[in-house]
Amino acid sequence: MSRLKYIILIAALFISCKNKTEVKQNDIEKVNDALSIATPNNAVKLTQFTPQFMEENKINEWKNFKQFKEAIEDLSKLNPKGIIIFLSELYKITKQMLQAPFPETFNGLPVYSRIKVVQTQIIKCHFHASNNQSEKLNVALDELYLEYNILLRRMISFAEERQISLDSVGFDLPAIQDSKTNPAFSKN
């Protein structure tokens, strides 16, 4: 008889625990529905490359950057329910781009560091979206687009700087330390 009581007690515990997890999942879905996103001010006025600039610098051949650019620009059209997943994917795209070799035109610390700043803003957006902080998420998205615009402008200026010769004698640009392949203080 006492064994039957234990079996009934254990069965009751399992049933009651299952009901609590269902309630928690319903609460999570209600909270996620509460996330609202306003169109950031900087999303409206995104910097664009001219077709001539894209052709001269072979940006269309840089697949990682092209994918990154499209993902950032699609972010403003996104449904708020899917923003966490989309930001996670955007982070992965950015990480892959940073690990892959850059084209010669953009292979330098100024471009690399600006992409890292954009990546940091992606992380901030993901944090605020995960914690259902709509107001902070809207501010972070606005900052993300601002940093993205700064990145594109820096890429334009960096490409222009590389076209200017340093000397009228015709010396080429000095060798630039690439910290991705050879860190500045490494023993290599």
Secondary structure as UniProt FT lines:
FT   HELIX           2..33
FT   HELIX           41..44
FT   HELIX           51..56
FT   TURN            57..58
FT   HELIX           59..61
FT   HELIX           63..74
FT   HELIX           75..77
FT   HELIX           80..82
FT   HELIX           83..99
FT   HELIX           104..106
FT   HELIX           109..130
FT   TURN            131..132
FT   HELIX           134..163
FT   TURN            168..169
FT   TURN            179..181
FT   TURN            184..185
//
